[in-house]
Amino acid sequence: MTDQQVWDVAIVGAGIIGLACAFELGRRGHKVVLIEREQPGQQASRVAAGLLGTSTLPVGDDDAIFPLKLDSLRRFPQFIAKVESIGRRSAGYRMDGTLWVARTAEEDSQLEALHRERVERGLRSQKIEASQIFQVEPELPSGLISAVLVDEDVQVDPRRLLTALERAIGYIRVSLRTERTAVGGEYDDAAGTWRVFLRSPDPNDEEETLEARAVLVTAGPWCDQIVDAAVDQESPLAPTGVGPVKGQLLRLRGPRIIDRVIRTNSVSLAQRRDGELIVASTKEPEAGWDLTPTDQAREELLTEACSLIPRIREVEIEEHSVGLRPAVADHMPIVGSAGQPGLWIATGHYQHGILLAPATAHWLAEAMETGETPELLAPYSTERLGQPRINTEAAS
């Protein structure tokens, strides 16, 4: 079955990056079809904590993506306003800041470096002495050495944001095709368009073909499989090497305990206005594609959380979530042309997918419209990925 319409852009993958790109391109007047093998936002995006900021520990770990993080963080208020206005749903956006706390001399040294780095970059940062921490967050225990308040940080509820985005793209007439897997692609030089082949889970359904002037692959850790199925194997495009990094997160529910995000270098806590308490999260690159929640991870997260807020042991665990973050070896995203006419890619956002969604969508739309790589995206192009593919077998 062939869809007779020629789309401006076919986007493969409806996580936060795919939805944000569909929203941006659709708002700009492009005819967009968004393809998702399940339902939108059911993988890493749904599991994400939604804690958004530019600061990380150890200091310097994210220097390579700091400019993109800062640009995206500053775009978030307008991005949220547009999504909520068009989608007519709240995204749970809050501007309460992050309180980084130190329990040991080593952590205190790291916070001093964090504060110094932010001041040098002209960003706001407030040091809190040990005797004053209780006034900022009363549930924190005595014995903490120091804290740094980063009031520019924000949080969003990823599940609410995904719902608002899905509704918003519907209102701007983006076509959403769910329960469809992209199994291949073929570029027509004469027509200057791609044919994208889709398959449904029902073996009795015939294969569907879409035609689009451009294809954007935003399928997280599955991107290489899709791109490999689409491109000529003589292509100079190197495989991205993107793969999964397992992350586990706890969702608890109880009375109000904390007012803002609380973080150390090993755990992050945040509480939504409805009482949901987030305890995040593990990083397990050796786990591959495994999506099994483990007792060990649950206990490690709870132990870390209770070292900060002892009352958390009294709060009911509502959900133990597992997701697969898309990452490459250098932990930088891949955003830009995929080396063939009209083929684009956005993946590898690792633990910053929610944060980087507004900037990725904006600058990628600029690149697709102008054919030029914006300066901010230059470090994240596919050109850094090494040698061309050799005997790469297409996905089926």
BABAVO-51689 format. One record per residue (C-alpha): residue number from 1; residue in three letters; x, y, z. Coordinates in steps of 0.25 Angstrom, whole numbers. Example, Ala and Ser with C-alpha at 12.3 -4.5 7.8 and 13.67 -1.06 7.14 Angstrom:
residues 2
<rec resi="1" resn="ALA" xx="49" yy="-18" zz="31"/>
<rec resi="2" resn="SER" xx="55" yy="-4" zz="29"/>
***
This chain:
residues 396
<rec resi="1" resn="MET" xx="0" yy="0" zz="0"/>
<rec resi="2" resn="THR" xx="6" yy="14" zz="-4"/>
<rec resi="3" resn="ASP" xx="2" yy="27" zz="2"/>
<rec resi="4" resn="GLN" xx="0" yy="36" zz="-9"/>
<rec resi="5" resn="GLN" xx="4" yy="49" zz="-2"/>
<rec resi="6" resn="VAL" xx="18" yy="54" zz="-3"/>
<rec resi="7" resn="TRP" xx="23" yy="58" zz="11"/>
<rec resi="8" resn="ASP" xx="33" yy="69" zz="14"/>
<rec resi="9" resn="VAL" xx="39" yy="61" zz="25"/>
<rec resi="10" resn="ALA" xx="37" yy="47" zz="30"/>
<rec resi="11" resn="ILE" xx="42" yy="45" zz="45"/>
<rec resi="12" resn="VAL" xx="45" yy="31" zz="50"/>
<rec resi="13" resn="GLY" xx="44" yy="30" zz="65"/>
<rec resi="14" resn="ALA" xx="34" yy="37" zz="74"/>
<rec resi="15" resn="GLY" xx="42" yy="39" zz="87"/>
<rec resi="16" resn="ILE" xx="44" yy="53" zz="93"/>
<rec resi="17" resn="ILE" xx="54" yy="57" zz="81"/>
<rec resi="18" resn="GLY" xx="45" yy="52" zz="70"/>
<rec resi="19" resn="LEU" xx="33" yy="59" zz="76"/>
<rec resi="20" resn="ALA" xx="40" yy="72" zz="78"/>
<rec resi="21" resn="CYS" xx="46" yy="72" zz="64"/>
<rec resi="22" resn="ALA" xx="32" yy="69" zz="58"/>
<rec resi="23" resn="PHE" xx="26" yy="80" zz="67"/>
<rec resi="24" resn="GLU" xx="37" yy="90" zz="62"/>
<rec resi="25" resn="LEU" xx="36" yy="86" zz="47"/>
<rec resi="26" resn="GLY" xx="21" yy="85" zz="47"/>
<rec resi="27" resn="ARG" xx="20" yy="99" zz="53"/>
<rec resi="28" resn="ARG" xx="29" yy="104" zz="42"/>
<rec resi="29" resn="GLY" xx="19" yy="99" zz="32"/>
<rec resi="30" resn="HIS" xx="25" yy="86" zz="27"/>
<rec resi="31" resn="LYS" xx="16" yy="74" zz="25"/>
<rec resi="32" resn="VAL" xx="22" yy="64" zz="35"/>
<rec resi="33" resn="VAL" xx="19" yy="49" zz="37"/>
<rec resi="34" resn="LEU" xx="24" yy="43" zz="50"/>
<rec resi="35" resn="ILE" xx="26" yy="28" zz="50"/>
<rec resi="36" resn="GLU" xx="26" yy="20" zz="63"/>
<rec resi="37" resn="ARG" xx="27" yy="5" zz="65"/>
<rec resi="38" resn="GLU" xx="19" yy="6" zz="78"/>
<rec resi="39" resn="GLN" xx="13" yy="18" zz="84"/>
<rec resi="40" resn="PRO" xx="20" yy="31" zz="86"/>
<rec resi="41" resn="GLY" xx="30" yy="33" zz="97"/>
<rec resi="42" resn="GLN" xx="29" yy="19" zz="103"/>
<rec resi="43" resn="GLN" xx="44" yy="17" zz="104"/>
<rec resi="44" resn="ALA" xx="55" yy="25" zz="111"/>
<rec resi="45" resn="SER" xx="47" yy="38" zz="110"/>
<rec resi="46" resn="ARG" xx="36" yy="32" zz="119"/>
<rec resi="47" resn="VAL" xx="46" yy="28" zz="129"/>
<rec resi="48" resn="ALA" xx="54" yy="41" zz="130"/>
<rec resi="49" resn="ALA" xx="54" yy="49" zz="142"/>
<rec resi="50" resn="GLY" xx="53" yy="62" zz="135"/>
<rec resi="51" resn="LEU" xx="63" yy="70" zz="144"/>
<rec resi="52" resn="LEU" xx="69" yy="81" zz="135"/>
<rec resi="53" resn="GLY" xx="81" yy="89" zz="137"/>
<rec resi="54" resn="THR" xx="95" yy="91" zz="132"/>
<rec resi="55" resn="SER" xx="103" yy="87" zz="144"/>
<rec resi="56" resn="THR" xx="109" yy="73" zz="146"/>
<rec resi="57" resn="LEU" xx="119" yy="66" zz="155"/>
<rec resi="58" resn="PRO" xx="130" yy="64" zz="154"/>
<rec resi="59" resn="VAL" xx="132" yy="78" zz="148"/>
<rec resi="60" resn="GLY" xx="136" yy="77" zz="133"/>
<rec resi="61" resn="ASP" xx="130" yy="64" zz="130"/>
<rec resi="62" resn="ASP" xx="120" yy="71" zz="120"/>
<rec resi="63" resn="ASP" xx="129" yy="82" zz="115"/>
<rec resi="64" resn="ALA" xx="127" yy="77" zz="100"/>
<rec resi="65" resn="ILE" xx="112" yy="79" zz="101"/>
<rec resi="66" resn="PHE" xx="111" yy="91" zz="110"/>
<rec resi="67" resn="PRO" xx="108" yy="101" zz="99"/>
<rec resi="68" resn="LEU" xx="97" yy="93" zz="94"/>
<rec resi="69" resn="LYS" xx="91" yy="90" zz="108"/>
<rec resi="70" resn="LEU" xx="92" yy="105" zz="112"/>
<rec resi="71" resn="ASP" xx="85" yy="109" zz="99"/>
<rec resi="72" resn="SER" xx="74" yy="98" zz="101"/>
<rec resi="73" resn="LEU" xx="72" yy="102" zz="115"/>
<rec resi="74" resn="ARG" xx="69" yy="116" zz="111"/>
<rec resi="75" resn="ARG" xx="60" yy="112" zz="100"/>
<rec resi="76" resn="PHE" xx="51" yy="104" zz="110"/>
<rec resi="77" resn="PRO" xx="42" yy="115" zz="115"/>
<rec resi="78" resn="GLN" xx="37" yy="118" zz="101"/>
<rec resi="79" resn="PHE" xx="37" yy="104" zz="97"/>
<rec resi="80" resn="ILE" xx="28" yy="100" zz="109"/>
<rec resi="81" resn="ALA" xx="19" yy="112" zz="106"/>
<rec resi="82" resn="LYS" xx="17" yy="108" zz="92"/>
<rec resi="83" resn="VAL" xx="15" yy="93" zz="95"/>
<rec resi="84" resn="GLU" xx="5" yy="96" zz="106"/>
<rec resi="85" resn="SER" xx="-3" yy="107" zz="98"/>
<rec resi="86" resn="ILE" xx="-4" yy="98" zz="86"/>
<rec resi="87" resn="GLY" xx="-6" yy="84" zz="93"/>
<rec resi="88" resn="ARG" xx="-15" yy="90" zz="104"/>
<rec resi="89" resn="ARG" xx="-8" yy="82" zz="115"/>
<rec resi="90" resn="SER" xx="2" yy="85" zz="126"/>
<rec resi="91" resn="ALA" xx="16" yy="80" zz="125"/>
<rec resi="92" resn="GLY" xx="19" yy="81" zz="139"/>
<rec resi="93" resn="TYR" xx="29" yy="91" zz="137"/>
<rec resi="94" resn="ARG" xx="35" yy="97" zz="150"/>
<rec resi="95" resn="MET" xx="47" yy="107" zz="152"/>
<rec resi="96" resn="ASP" xx="51" yy="104" zz="167"/>
<rec resi="97" resn="GLY" xx="65" yy="102" zz="164"/>
<rec resi="98" resn="THR" xx="75" yy="91" zz="169"/>
<rec resi="99" resn="LEU" xx="82" yy="89" zz="182"/>
<rec resi="100" resn="TRP" xx="95" yy="82" zz="181"/>
<rec resi="101" resn="VAL" xx="99" yy="76" zz="195"/>
<rec resi="102" resn="ALA" xx="112" yy="71" zz="200"/>
<rec resi="103" resn="ARG" xx="113" yy="60" zz="210"/>
<rec resi="104" resn="THR" xx="128" yy="57" zz="210"/>
<rec resi="105" resn="ALA" xx="141" yy="66" zz="208"/>
<rec resi="106" resn="GLU" xx="142" yy="60" zz="194"/>
<rec resi="107" resn="GLU" xx="128" yy="65" zz="191"/>
<rec resi="108" resn="ASP" xx="131" yy="78" zz="197"/>
<rec resi="109" resn="SER" xx="143" yy="80" zz="188"/>
<rec resi="110" resn="GLN" xx="134" yy="76" zz="176"/>
<rec resi="111" resn="LEU" xx="124" yy="87" zz="180"/>
<rec resi="112" resn="GLU" xx="134" yy="97" zz="182"/>
<rec resi="113" resn="ALA" xx="139" yy="94" zz="167"/>
<rec resi="114" resn="LEU" xx="125" yy="95" zz="162"/>
<rec resi="115" resn="HIS" xx="122" yy="108" zz="169"/>
<rec resi="116" resn="ARG" xx="135" yy="114" zz="163"/>
<rec resi="117" resn="GLU" xx="132" yy="109" zz="149"/>
<rec resi="118" resn="ARG" xx="119" yy="115" zz="149"/>
<rec resi="119" resn="VAL" xx="124" yy="128" zz="154"/>
<rec resi="120" resn="GLU" xx="135" yy="128" zz="143"/>
<rec resi="121" resn="ARG" xx="124" yy="125" zz="132"/>
<rec resi="122" resn="GLY" xx="116" yy="137" zz="137"/>
<rec resi="123" resn="LEU" xx="105" yy="128" zz="143"/>
<rec resi="124" resn="ARG" xx="97" yy="129" zz="156"/>
<rec resi="125" resn="SER" xx="102" yy="121" zz="167"/>
<rec resi="126" resn="GLN" xx="100" yy="122" zz="182"/>
<rec resi="127" resn="LYS" xx="109" yy="116" zz="193"/>
<rec resi="128" resn="ILE" xx="101" yy="111" zz="205"/>
<rec resi="129" resn="GLU" xx="108" yy="109" zz="218"/>
<rec resi="130" resn="ALA" xx="105" yy="96" zz="226"/>
<rec resi="131" resn="SER" xx="98" yy="104" zz="237"/>
<rec resi="132" resn="GLN" xx="88" yy="110" zz="226"/>
<rec resi="133" resn="ILE" xx="85" yy="97" zz="219"/>
<rec resi="134" resn="PHE" xx="73" yy="94" zz="228"/>
<rec resi="135" resn="GLN" xx="67" yy="107" zz="225"/>
<rec resi="136" resn="VAL" xx="67" yy="104" zz="210"/>
<rec resi="137" resn="GLU" xx="62" yy="89" zz="211"/>
<rec resi="138" resn="PRO" xx="57" yy="86" zz="225"/>
<rec resi="139" resn="GLU" xx="57" yy="71" zz="223"/>
<rec resi="140" resn="LEU" xx="72" yy="70" zz="220"/>
<rec resi="141" resn="PRO" xx="80" yy="64" zz="231"/>
<rec resi="142" resn="SER" xx="90" yy="71" zz="240"/>
<rec resi="143" resn="GLY" xx="104" yy="67" zz="237"/>
<rec resi="144" resn="LEU" xx="104" yy="72" zz="222"/>
<rec resi="145" resn="ILE" xx="117" yy="80" zz="220"/>
<rec resi="146" resn="SER" xx="112" yy="90" zz="209"/>
<rec resi="147" resn="ALA" xx="103" yy="93" zz="198"/>
<rec resi="148" resn="VAL" xx="102" yy="100" zz="185"/>
<rec resi="149" resn="LEU" xx="88" yy="106" zz="180"/>
<rec resi="150" resn="VAL" xx="87" yy="107" zz="165"/>
<rec resi="151" resn="ASP" xx="74" yy="115" zz="163"/>
<rec resi="152" resn="GLU" xx="74" yy="115" zz="148"/>
<rec resi="153" resn="ASP" xx="72" yy="100" zz="148"/>
<rec resi="154" resn="VAL" xx="57" yy="95" zz="145"/>
<rec resi="155" resn="GLN" xx="49" yy="82" zz="145"/>
<rec resi="156" resn="VAL" xx="39" yy="77" zz="136"/>
<rec resi="157" resn="ASP" xx="30" yy="64" zz="137"/>
<rec resi="158" resn="PRO" xx="34" yy="57" zz="124"/>
<rec resi="159" resn="ARG" xx="21" yy="49" zz="124"/>
<rec resi="160" resn="ARG" xx="13" yy="61" zz="124"/>
<rec resi="161" resn="LEU" xx="22" yy="68" zz="114"/>
<rec resi="162" resn="LEU" xx="20" yy="56" zz="105"/>
<rec resi="163" resn="THR" xx="5" yy="56" zz="106"/>
<rec resi="164" resn="ALA" xx="5" yy="71" zz="103"/>
<rec resi="165" resn="LEU" xx="14" yy="69" zz="91"/>
<rec resi="166" resn="GLU" xx="6" yy="58" zz="85"/>
<rec resi="167" resn="ARG" xx="-6" yy="67" zz="86"/>
<rec resi="168" resn="ALA" xx="1" yy="79" zz="81"/>
<rec resi="169" resn="ILE" xx="6" yy="72" zz="68"/>
<rec resi="170" resn="GLY" xx="-8" yy="67" zz="65"/>
<rec resi="171" resn="TYR" xx="-13" yy="81" zz="66"/>
<rec resi="172" resn="ILE" xx="-3" yy="86" zz="56"/>
<rec resi="173" resn="ARG" xx="-6" yy="74" zz="47"/>
<rec resi="174" resn="VAL" xx="6" yy="66" zz="48"/>
<rec resi="175" resn="SER" xx="2" yy="52" zz="44"/>
<rec resi="176" resn="LEU" xx="5" yy="41" zz="55"/>
<rec resi="177" resn="ARG" xx="6" yy="27" zz="50"/>
<rec resi="178" resn="THR" xx="8" yy="17" zz="62"/>
<rec resi="179" resn="GLU" xx="10" yy="2" zz="62"/>
<rec resi="180" resn="ARG" xx="18" yy="4" zz="50"/>
<rec resi="181" resn="THR" xx="33" yy="-1" zz="48"/>
<rec resi="182" resn="ALA" xx="42" yy="6" zz="38"/>
<rec resi="183" resn="VAL" xx="48" yy="-6" zz="31"/>
<rec resi="184" resn="GLY" xx="56" yy="1" zz="20"/>
<rec resi="185" resn="GLY" xx="57" yy="13" zz="11"/>
<rec resi="186" resn="GLU" xx="61" yy="16" zz="-3"/>
<rec resi="187" resn="TYR" xx="65" yy="29" zz="-9"/>
<rec resi="188" resn="ASP" xx="60" yy="33" zz="-23"/>
<rec resi="189" resn="ASP" xx="70" yy="42" zz="-30"/>
<rec resi="190" resn="ALA" xx="61" yy="46" zz="-41"/>
<rec resi="191" resn="ALA" xx="50" yy="50" zz="-32"/>
<rec resi="192" resn="GLY" xx="58" yy="55" zz="-20"/>
<rec resi="193" resn="THR" xx="50" yy="48" zz="-10"/>
<rec resi="194" resn="TRP" xx="51" yy="36" zz="-1"/>
<rec resi="195" resn="ARG" xx="42" yy="24" zz="-1"/>
<rec resi="196" resn="VAL" xx="41" yy="19" zz="14"/>
<rec resi="197" resn="PHE" xx="35" yy="4" zz="16"/>
<rec resi="198" resn="LEU" xx="27" yy="2" zz="28"/>
<rec resi="199" resn="ARG" xx="22" yy="-11" zz="34"/>
<rec resi="200" resn="SER" xx="11" yy="-13" zz="44"/>
<rec resi="201" resn="PRO" xx="11" yy="-24" zz="55"/>
<rec resi="202" resn="ASP" xx="0" yy="-31" zz="48"/>
<rec resi="203" resn="PRO" xx="6" yy="-41" zz="38"/>
<rec resi="204" resn="ASN" xx="-6" yy="-40" zz="30"/>
<rec resi="205" resn="ASP" xx="-4" yy="-25" zz="27"/>
<rec resi="206" resn="GLU" xx="3" yy="-22" zz="14"/>
<rec resi="207" resn="GLU" xx="15" yy="-13" zz="15"/>
<rec resi="208" resn="GLU" xx="12" yy="2" zz="14"/>
<rec resi="209" resn="THR" xx="21" yy="12" zz="6"/>
<rec resi="210" resn="LEU" xx="22" yy="26" zz="9"/>
<rec resi="211" resn="GLU" xx="29" yy="37" zz="1"/>
<rec resi="212" resn="ALA" xx="36" yy="48" zz="7"/>
<rec resi="213" resn="ARG" xx="46" yy="59" zz="2"/>
<rec resi="214" resn="ALA" xx="54" yy="57" zz="15"/>
<rec resi="215" resn="VAL" xx="56" yy="46" zz="26"/>
<rec resi="216" resn="LEU" xx="60" yy="49" zz="40"/>
<rec resi="217" resn="VAL" xx="63" yy="37" zz="49"/>
<rec resi="218" resn="THR" xx="61" yy="40" zz="64"/>
<rec resi="219" resn="ALA" xx="60" yy="25" zz="69"/>
<rec resi="220" resn="GLY" xx="70" yy="26" zz="80"/>
<rec resi="221" resn="PRO" xx="79" yy="14" zz="82"/>
<rec resi="222" resn="TRP" xx="72" yy="7" zz="70"/>
<rec resi="223" resn="CYS" xx="76" yy="18" zz="60"/>
<rec resi="224" resn="ASP" xx="88" yy="10" zz="54"/>
<rec resi="225" resn="GLN" xx="78" yy="-1" zz="51"/>
<rec resi="226" resn="ILE" xx="69" yy="8" zz="43"/>
<rec resi="227" resn="VAL" xx="80" yy="16" zz="36"/>
<rec resi="228" resn="ASP" xx="87" yy="3" zz="32"/>
<rec resi="229" resn="ALA" xx="73" yy="-2" zz="26"/>
<rec resi="230" resn="ALA" xx="72" yy="11" zz="18"/>
<rec resi="231" resn="VAL" xx="85" yy="15" zz="12"/>
<rec resi="232" resn="ASP" xx="93" yy="9" zz="1"/>
<rec resi="233" resn="GLN" xx="104" yy="0" zz="7"/>
<rec resi="234" resn="GLU" xx="115" yy="7" zz="-1"/>
<rec resi="235" resn="SER" xx="111" yy="20" zz="6"/>
<rec resi="236" resn="PRO" xx="122" yy="28" zz="13"/>
<rec resi="237" resn="LEU" xx="113" yy="29" zz="25"/>
<rec resi="238" resn="ALA" xx="120" yy="23" zz="37"/>
<rec resi="239" resn="PRO" xx="111" yy="15" zz="47"/>
<rec resi="240" resn="THR" xx="109" yy="24" zz="59"/>
<rec resi="241" resn="GLY" xx="112" yy="14" zz="69"/>
<rec resi="242" resn="VAL" xx="100" yy="18" zz="77"/>
<rec resi="243" resn="GLY" xx="95" yy="8" zz="87"/>
<rec resi="244" resn="PRO" xx="87" yy="6" zz="100"/>
<rec resi="245" resn="VAL" xx="91" yy="10" zz="114"/>
<rec resi="246" resn="LYS" xx="82" yy="4" zz="124"/>
<rec resi="247" resn="GLY" xx="76" yy="14" zz="135"/>
<rec resi="248" resn="GLN" xx="67" yy="10" zz="147"/>
<rec resi="249" resn="LEU" xx="59" yy="20" zz="154"/>
<rec resi="250" resn="LEU" xx="49" yy="20" zz="166"/>
<rec resi="251" resn="ARG" xx="35" yy="27" zz="167"/>
<rec resi="252" resn="LEU" xx="30" yy="28" zz="181"/>
<rec resi="253" resn="ARG" xx="17" yy="35" zz="185"/>
<rec resi="254" resn="GLY" xx="15" yy="42" zz="198"/>
<rec resi="255" resn="PRO" xx="13" yy="56" zz="206"/>
<rec resi="256" resn="ARG" xx="22" yy="68" zz="202"/>
<rec resi="257" resn="ILE" xx="36" yy="65" zz="207"/>
<rec resi="258" resn="ILE" xx="45" yy="74" zz="198"/>
<rec resi="259" resn="ASP" xx="42" yy="87" zz="190"/>
<rec resi="260" resn="ARG" xx="53" yy="87" zz="180"/>
<rec resi="261" resn="VAL" xx="63" yy="77" zz="173"/>
<rec resi="262" resn="ILE" xx="73" yy="72" zz="182"/>
<rec resi="263" resn="ARG" xx="86" yy="65" zz="176"/>
<rec resi="264" resn="THR" xx="99" yy="59" zz="180"/>
<rec resi="265" resn="ASN" xx="109" yy="53" zz="170"/>
<rec resi="266" resn="SER" xx="101" yy="39" zz="172"/>
<rec resi="267" resn="VAL" xx="87" yy="42" zz="173"/>
<rec resi="268" resn="SER" xx="76" yy="52" zz="170"/>
<rec resi="269" resn="LEU" xx="63" yy="55" zz="177"/>
<rec resi="270" resn="ALA" xx="51" yy="63" zz="172"/>
<rec resi="271" resn="GLN" xx="36" yy="64" zz="176"/>
<rec resi="272" resn="ARG" xx="25" yy="67" zz="167"/>
<rec resi="273" resn="ARG" xx="13" yy="76" zz="172"/>
<rec resi="274" resn="ASP" xx="4" yy="64" zz="172"/>
<rec resi="275" resn="GLY" xx="13" yy="57" zz="182"/>
<rec resi="276" resn="GLU" xx="21" yy="48" zz="173"/>
<rec resi="277" resn="LEU" xx="36" yy="47" zz="178"/>
<rec resi="278" resn="ILE" xx="46" yy="43" zz="168"/>
<rec resi="279" resn="VAL" xx="59" yy="36" zz="172"/>
<rec resi="280" resn="ALA" xx="69" yy="36" zz="160"/>
<rec resi="281" resn="SER" xx="76" yy="28" zz="155"/>
<rec resi="282" resn="THR" xx="86" yy="17" zz="151"/>
<rec resi="283" resn="LYS" xx="96" yy="17" zz="139"/>
<rec resi="284" resn="GLU" xx="98" yy="3" zz="134"/>
<rec resi="285" resn="PRO" xx="106" yy="3" zz="121"/>
<rec resi="286" resn="GLU" xx="109" yy="-12" zz="122"/>
<rec resi="287" resn="ALA" xx="95" yy="-16" zz="123"/>
<rec resi="288" resn="GLY" xx="92" yy="-16" zz="108"/>
<rec resi="289" resn="TRP" xx="78" yy="-17" zz="104"/>
<rec resi="290" resn="ASP" xx="73" yy="-22" zz="117"/>
<rec resi="291" resn="LEU" xx="61" yy="-16" zz="123"/>
<rec resi="292" resn="THR" xx="59" yy="-23" zz="136"/>
<rec resi="293" resn="PRO" xx="58" yy="-15" zz="149"/>
<rec resi="294" resn="THR" xx="67" yy="-21" zz="159"/>
<rec resi="295" resn="ASP" xx="66" yy="-22" zz="175"/>
<rec resi="296" resn="GLN" xx="81" yy="-17" zz="176"/>
<rec resi="297" resn="ALA" xx="78" yy="-4" zz="168"/>
<rec resi="298" resn="ARG" xx="65" yy="-1" zz="176"/>
<rec resi="299" resn="GLU" xx="73" yy="-3" zz="189"/>
<rec resi="300" resn="GLU" xx="85" yy="5" zz="185"/>
<rec resi="301" resn="LEU" xx="75" yy="17" zz="180"/>
<rec resi="302" resn="LEU" xx="68" yy="16" zz="193"/>
<rec resi="303" resn="THR" xx="80" yy="16" zz="202"/>
<rec resi="304" resn="GLU" xx="86" yy="28" zz="195"/>
<rec resi="305" resn="ALA" xx="72" yy="35" zz="196"/>
<rec resi="306" resn="CYS" xx="71" yy="32" zz="210"/>
<rec resi="307" resn="SER" xx="85" yy="37" zz="213"/>
<rec resi="308" resn="LEU" xx="79" yy="51" zz="209"/>
<rec resi="309" resn="ILE" xx="65" yy="50" zz="214"/>
<rec resi="310" resn="PRO" xx="63" yy="39" zz="224"/>
<rec resi="311" resn="ARG" xx="47" yy="40" zz="223"/>
<rec resi="312" resn="ILE" xx="48" yy="34" zz="209"/>
<rec resi="313" resn="ARG" xx="48" yy="20" zz="215"/>
<rec resi="314" resn="GLU" xx="34" yy="23" zz="220"/>
<rec resi="315" resn="VAL" xx="29" yy="26" zz="206"/>
<rec resi="316" resn="GLU" xx="22" yy="16" zz="197"/>
<rec resi="317" resn="ILE" xx="29" yy="12" zz="184"/>
<rec resi="318" resn="GLU" xx="19" yy="13" zz="173"/>
<rec resi="319" resn="GLU" xx="28" yy="9" zz="161"/>
<rec resi="320" resn="HIS" xx="42" yy="4" zz="158"/>
<rec resi="321" resn="SER" xx="45" yy="9" zz="144"/>
<rec resi="322" resn="VAL" xx="55" yy="4" zz="134"/>
<rec resi="323" resn="GLY" xx="60" yy="11" zz="121"/>
<rec resi="324" resn="LEU" xx="71" yy="11" zz="111"/>
<rec resi="325" resn="ARG" xx="78" yy="24" zz="109"/>
<rec resi="326" resn="PRO" xx="84" yy="25" zz="95"/>
<rec resi="327" resn="ALA" xx="99" yy="28" zz="96"/>
<rec resi="328" resn="VAL" xx="112" yy="28" zz="87"/>
<rec resi="329" resn="ALA" xx="126" yy="26" zz="93"/>
<rec resi="330" resn="ASP" xx="128" yy="41" zz="95"/>
<rec resi="331" resn="HIS" xx="115" yy="43" zz="101"/>
<rec resi="332" resn="MET" xx="112" yy="54" zz="91"/>
<rec resi="333" resn="PRO" xx="99" yy="55" zz="83"/>
<rec resi="334" resn="ILE" xx="99" yy="52" zz="68"/>
<rec resi="335" resn="VAL" xx="91" yy="63" zz="61"/>
<rec resi="336" resn="GLY" xx="91" yy="66" zz="46"/>
<rec resi="337" resn="SER" xx="92" yy="61" zz="32"/>
<rec resi="338" resn="ALA" xx="94" yy="46" zz="31"/>
<rec resi="339" resn="GLY" xx="103" yy="47" zz="19"/>
<rec resi="340" resn="GLN" xx="92" yy="44" zz="8"/>
<rec resi="341" resn="PRO" xx="83" yy="54" zz="1"/>
<rec resi="342" resn="GLY" xx="71" yy="57" zz="10"/>
<rec resi="343" resn="LEU" xx="75" yy="47" zz="21"/>
<rec resi="344" resn="TRP" xx="77" yy="53" zz="35"/>
<rec resi="345" resn="ILE" xx="79" yy="48" zz="49"/>
<rec resi="346" resn="ALA" xx="77" yy="52" zz="63"/>
<rec resi="347" resn="THR" xx="82" yy="42" zz="74"/>
<rec resi="348" resn="GLY" xx="92" yy="40" zz="85"/>
<rec resi="349" resn="HIS" xx="86" yy="50" zz="95"/>
<rec resi="350" resn="TYR" xx="89" yy="40" zz="106"/>
<rec resi="351" resn="GLN" xx="84" yy="46" zz="119"/>
<rec resi="352" resn="HIS" xx="81" yy="59" zz="114"/>
<rec resi="353" resn="GLY" xx="69" yy="56" zz="104"/>
<rec resi="354" resn="ILE" xx="59" yy="64" zz="111"/>
<rec resi="355" resn="LEU" xx="68" yy="76" zz="113"/>
<rec resi="356" resn="LEU" xx="74" yy="76" zz="99"/>
<rec resi="357" resn="ALA" xx="60" yy="75" zz="92"/>
<rec resi="358" resn="PRO" xx="57" yy="89" zz="89"/>
<rec resi="359" resn="ALA" xx="71" yy="93" zz="84"/>
<rec resi="360" resn="THR" xx="72" yy="80" zz="76"/>
<rec resi="361" resn="ALA" xx="59" yy="83" zz="69"/>
<rec resi="362" resn="HIS" xx="61" yy="97" zz="66"/>
<rec resi="363" resn="TRP" xx="75" yy="96" zz="61"/>
<rec resi="364" resn="LEU" xx="72" yy="83" zz="53"/>
<rec resi="365" resn="ALA" xx="60" yy="90" zz="46"/>
<rec resi="366" resn="GLU" xx="70" yy="102" zz="43"/>
<rec resi="367" resn="ALA" xx="80" yy="92" zz="36"/>
<rec resi="368" resn="MET" xx="69" yy="84" zz="29"/>
<rec resi="369" resn="GLU" xx="63" yy="97" zz="23"/>
<rec resi="370" resn="THR" xx="76" yy="104" zz="19"/>
<rec resi="371" resn="GLY" xx="85" yy="92" zz="16"/>
<rec resi="372" resn="GLU" xx="96" yy="99" zz="25"/>
<rec resi="373" resn="THR" xx="101" yy="93" zz="38"/>
<rec resi="374" resn="PRO" xx="98" yy="103" zz="50"/>
<rec resi="375" resn="GLU" xx="111" yy="107" zz="57"/>
<rec resi="376" resn="LEU" xx="105" yy="101" zz="70"/>
<rec resi="377" resn="LEU" xx="102" yy="87" zz="64"/>
<rec resi="378" resn="ALA" xx="116" yy="86" zz="57"/>
<rec resi="379" resn="PRO" xx="123" yy="78" zz="68"/>
<rec resi="380" resn="TYR" xx="111" yy="68" zz="68"/>
<rec resi="381" resn="SER" xx="112" yy="64" zz="53"/>
<rec resi="382" resn="THR" xx="114" yy="50" zz="48"/>
<rec resi="383" resn="GLU" xx="127" yy="54" zz="42"/>
<rec resi="384" resn="ARG" xx="134" yy="52" zz="56"/>
<rec resi="385" resn="LEU" xx="130" yy="37" zz="56"/>
<rec resi="386" resn="GLY" xx="142" yy="31" zz="49"/>
<rec resi="387" resn="GLN" xx="144" yy="22" zz="37"/>
<rec resi="388" resn="PRO" xx="133" yy="18" zz="27"/>
<rec resi="389" resn="ARG" xx="124" yy="6" zz="29"/>
<rec resi="390" resn="ILE" xx="130" yy="-7" zz="24"/>
<rec resi="391" resn="ASN" xx="121" yy="-19" zz="21"/>
<rec resi="392" resn="THR" xx="110" yy="-14" zz="30"/>
<rec resi="393" resn="GLU" xx="98" yy="-23" zz="29"/>
<rec resi="394" resn="ALA" xx="85" yy="-16" zz="27"/>
<rec resi="395" resn="ALA" xx="74" yy="-18" zz="38"/>
<rec resi="396" resn="SER" xx="62" yy="-25" zz="34"/>
***
